[in-house]
């Protein structure tokens, strides 16, 4: 239902690259719940360009998670190309070029969404990367740096030239860089864009949290697929629910409280295999917030779990708030 270069997915959605979130543990959970493809967290090109970095266990993909994509962030075409080549060499199946990140520290260095101001550099990067690897190459964009006419012209120039140059897909978040996550994602703009570029594979993103709404946005805009980002944090069920909706079986009931607890513990066990004990607890707290959104006593459960300072306390808190043995 979704073709990205030579890779075909059986459903038109996948998990986004999420900086600070989409490590192996989150990717494995997404796959277990039905995501056909996941992306690792964004990595700086100047780091990925070094063989010694991408060979580290935290960066290399595992045998049980293919297809899996890598997303890179940088400004220099030759370094981005070298990084893409190294990531493909260690086993990543797709490369995504990040020209969308709105984080201030990224923009200050002229990376990510800042490059939407520089269409020529964006295309120079794409062409060098395209030449360097045989795997599918995608580009992650926002709909402009800001809402100015010049910004919109720059965006359309990038889309047009990328389409002509053979980009395998564009992943487009429906906000400008300056909006960050304020206001709402502009899906009407994505619909107009798909109408303007009917042969280009366009993957929409932004404000995707509920399966039925996601399916409706796909149907109403005509985009080829959607990418799930924040909606998957502490909510791997979103992929299972999406599969049932796209299969025409209707929405599923939310997971029961016992299942919520079991899945949370499974995720934490995976995290514990990746990080030392104290870091694992600190790191997992941001997922706890997502998991607790489904709890009938959300605020109390969240407070109880977030105060845990070690593995023993966290397991005790989960067992207190969720009926797991």
C-alpha positions in Angstrom: 0.0 0.0 0.0 3.0 2.3 0.3 6.1 2.1 -1.9 9.4 3.8 -0.8 11.9 3.1 -3.6 12.2 -0.6 -3.8 10.7 -1.1 -0.3 7.0 -1.9 -0.2 5.0 -1.6 3.0 1.7 -3.4 3.4 0.1 -0.4 5.2 0.5 3.3 4.5 2.0 4.4 7.8 5.2 4.0 9.8 7.0 5.3 12.9 8.9 8.6 12.6 12.5 9.3 13.6 12.1 10.9 17.1 15.2 12.5 18.6 15.7 11.2 22.1 12.9 8.6 21.8 13.2 6.2 18.9 15.9 3.9 20.1 15.8 0.2 19.6 13.4 -0.3 22.5 10.7 2.0 21.1 11.3 0.7 17.6 10.9 -2.9 18.8 7.6 -2.0 20.6 6.3 -0.3 17.5 7.1 -3.3 15.3 5.5 -5.7 17.8 2.3 -3.7 17.5 2.1 -3.5 13.8 4.4 -0.8 12.4 5.8 -2.0 9.1 8.8 0.4 9.3 10.6 2.4 12.0 13.3 5.1 12.0 16.1 5.5 14.5 16.6 8.8 16.2 18.2 11.6 14.1 22.0 11.5 14.1 24.4 14.2 13.2 26.1 13.6 9.9 29.5 14.6 11.1 29.2 11.8 13.7 27.7 9.2 11.4 30.4 9.9 8.8 32.9 8.1 11.1 32.9 4.3 10.8 33.8 4.0 14.5 30.6 5.8 15.5 28.1 3.9 13.4 29.7 0.6 14.5 28.7 1.2 18.1 25.8 -1.0 19.4 23.5 2.0 20.1 23.7 3.1 16.5 23.7 -0.2 14.5 20.3 -1.7 13.6 19.5 -5.1 14.8 18.7 -8.2 12.7 15.1 -8.4 14.0 14.0 -4.9 12.9 14.2 -4.6 9.2 13.3 -2.6 7.3 14.6 0.3 9.4 15.6 3.8 8.4 18.2 6.3 9.6 17.8 10.0 9.6 20.7 12.4 9.3 21.1 16.1 10.1 23.9 18.3 8.6 24.8 21.1 6.2 27.7 19.9 4.1 26.8 17.7 1.0 30.0 15.6 1.1 29.7 14.9 4.8 26.0 14.0 4.5 26.8 11.7 1.7 29.6 10.0 3.6 27.2 9.6 6.6 24.5 8.1 4.5 27.0 5.6 3.0 28.2 4.6 6.4 24.7 4.1 7.7 23.7 2.0 4.7 26.9 0.0 5.2 26.0 -1.0 8.8 22.5 -2.1 7.7 20.0 0.7 7.5 17.5 0.2 4.7 16.5 3.8 4.0 18.1 7.2 4.5 16.0 10.3 5.5 17.5 13.8 5.2 16.3 16.1 7.9 15.4 19.6 6.6 12.6 20.1 9.2 13.9 20.1 12.8 12.7 23.3 14.5 14.9 23.1 17.6 16.6 26.4 18.3 20.1 24.8 18.9 19.7 23.1 15.5 18.6 26.3 13.7 21.5 28.3 15.2 23.9 26.0 13.5 22.2 26.3 10.1 20.9 22.7 10.2 17.5 21.1 10.0 14.6 23.5 9.2 17.0 26.4 8.6 18.0 24.9 5.3 14.5 25.5 3.9 15.9 29.0 3.4 18.5 27.5 1.0 16.9 25.4 -1.7 20.2 25.1 -3.6 22.0 23.6 -0.6 19.1 21.2 0.1 19.3 19.9 -3.5 23.1 19.7 -3.4 22.9 17.6 -0.3 20.2 15.4 -1.8 22.1 14.8 -5.1 25.3 13.9 -3.3 23.5 11.4 -1.0 21.5 10.0 -3.9 24.8 9.3 -5.7 26.4 7.7 -2.5 23.8 5.0 -1.7 21.6 2.5 -3.5 18.9 2.4 -0.8 15.8 4.7 -0.9 16.4 8.3 0.0 13.7 10.4 1.6 13.6 14.1 2.7 11.8 15.4 5.8 10.4 18.9 5.3 8.1 21.4 7.0 5.9 23.6 4.8 8.2 26.5 5.0 10.6 28.3 7.4 7.9 30.8 8.2 4.6 32.0 6.6 6.2 34.5 4.2 5.7 34.3 0.5 9.5 33.9 0.0 9.4 30.9 2.4 6.6 29.3 0.5 8.4 29.8 -2.8 11.5 28.2 -1.4 9.5 25.2 -0.2 7.8 24.7 -3.5 11.2 25.0 -5.3 12.6 22.2 -3.1 9.5 20.0 -3.7 9.6 20.5 -7.5 13.3 19.9 -7.8 13.3 16.9 -5.5 10.5 15.4 -7.5 12.4 15.9 -10.7 15.6 14.5 -9.2 13.9 11.3 -8.1 13.5 11.6 -4.4 11.8 8.4 -3.2 9.4 10.2 -0.9 8.9 13.5 1.0 7.8 13.4 4.6 6.1 16.7 5.2 5.0 18.1 8.6 2.2 20.5 8.1 3.6 23.4 10.1 6.3 25.9 9.4 9.6 25.7 11.2 8.8 28.9 13.2 5.5 27.4 14.4 7.3 24.5 15.9 4.3 22.6 17.4 2.0 25.6 17.9 -1.4 25.9 16.2 -2.5 23.0 14.1 -0.9 21.1 11.3 -2.2 22.3 7.9 -3.5 19.2 6.2 -5.4 21.3 3.6 -2.1 22.6 2.3 -0.8 19.0 2.1 -3.9 18.1 0.0 -3.2 21.0 -2.4 0.4 19.9 -2.6 -0.5 16.3 -3.5 -2.9 17.6 -6.1 -0.1 19.7 -7.6 2.4 16.8 -7.5 0.3 13.7 -8.1 3.1 11.4 -9.0 5.3 12.3 -6.0 5.1 10.1 -2.9 4.1 12.5 -0.1 3.9 11.3 3.5 2.0 13.6 5.8 2.7 14.3 9.4 1.5 16.5 12.3 -1.2 16.0 15.0 -1.6 12.3 14.4 -2.9 10.8 17.6 -6.1 8.8 16.9 -6.5 6.0 14.3 -9.8 7.1 12.8 -8.7 10.7 12.4 -5.5 9.6 10.8 -7.3 7.5 8.3 -9.8 10.3 7.6 -6.9 12.7 6.9 -5.3 10.3 4.5 -8.5 9.8 2.6 -9.4 13.5 2.5 -6.0 14.8 1.4 -4.9 12.0 -1.0 -1.4 11.8 0.5 0.3 8.4 0.0 0.9 7.7 3.7 1.4 9.1 7.1 4.2 9.1 9.7 3.4 8.7 13.4 5.6 10.7 15.7 4.5 12.0 19.1 1.4 9.9 18.8 3.5 6.8 19.3 5.3 7.9 22.5 4.0 5.6 25.3 1.3 4.4 22.9 2.5 1.5 20.7 -1.2 0.5 20.4 -1.7 3.2 17.8 -0.2 1.0 15.1 -2.5 -1.9 16.0 -5.5 0.4 15.9 -4.4 1.8 12.6 -4.1 -1.6 11.0 -7.7 -2.4 12.0 -9.0 0.9 10.7 -7.2 0.5 7.4 -8.4 -3.1 7.1 -11.9 -1.8 7.4 -12.5 -3.6 10.7 -13.3 -0.4 12.6 -11.6 1.0 15.7 -10.5 -1.2 18.5 -11.3 -0.6 22.2 -8.5 1.1 24.2 -6.3 -1.4 25.9 -7.4 -2.5 29.4 -5.5 -1.4 32.4 -3.8 -4.8 32.9 -2.5 -4.8 29.3 -1.3 -1.2 29.8 0.8 -2.3 32.7 2.2 -5.4 30.9 3.2 -3.4 27.9 4.8 -0.7 30.0 6.9 -3.2 31.8 8.0 -4.9 28.6 9.1 -1.5 27.2 11.0 -0.8 30.4 12.8 -4.1 30.3 14.0 -3.3 26.8 15.1 0.1 27.9 17.0 -1.5 30.8 18.9 -3.7 28.4 20.2 -0.5 26.6 21.1 1.8 29.5 22.7 1.5 32.9 20.2 1.4 35.8 19.9 5.1 36.8 19.9 6.3 33.2 17.2 3.8 32.3 14.9 5.2 35.0 15.4 8.8 34.0 15.1 8.1 30.3 11.9 6.0 30.7 10.1 8.8 32.5 9.1 10.6 29.3 7.4 7.3 28.1 5.6 7.0 31.4 3.8 10.3 30.7 2.6 8.8 27.4 1.5 5.5 28.9 -0.3 7.1 31.8 -2.6 9.0 29.4 -4.7 5.8 29.1 -5.0 5.2 32.8 -8.4 6.1 34.4 -6.6 8.0 37.2 -4.0 9.5 34.9 -2.6 12.2 37.2 -2.3 10.1 40.3 -0.8 7.1 38.4 1.7 9.4 36.6 2.8 11.1 39.8 3.3 7.7 41.5 5.4 6.3 38.6 7.5 9.5 38.1 8.7 9.5 41.7 10.3 6.1 41.3 14.1 6.5 41.6 15.2 2.9 40.9 14.1 -0.3 39.2 12.5 -1.7 42.4 10.5 1.4 43.1 9.3 1.6 39.5 8.2 -2.0 39.4 6.4 -1.5 42.7 4.6 1.6 41.4 3.5 -0.2 38.2 2.1 -3.0 40.3 0.3 -0.5 42.5 -1.4 1.3 39.7 -1.8 -1.6 37.2 -3.2 -5.1 38.0 -0.1 -7.0 36.8 1.6 -9.8 38.7 
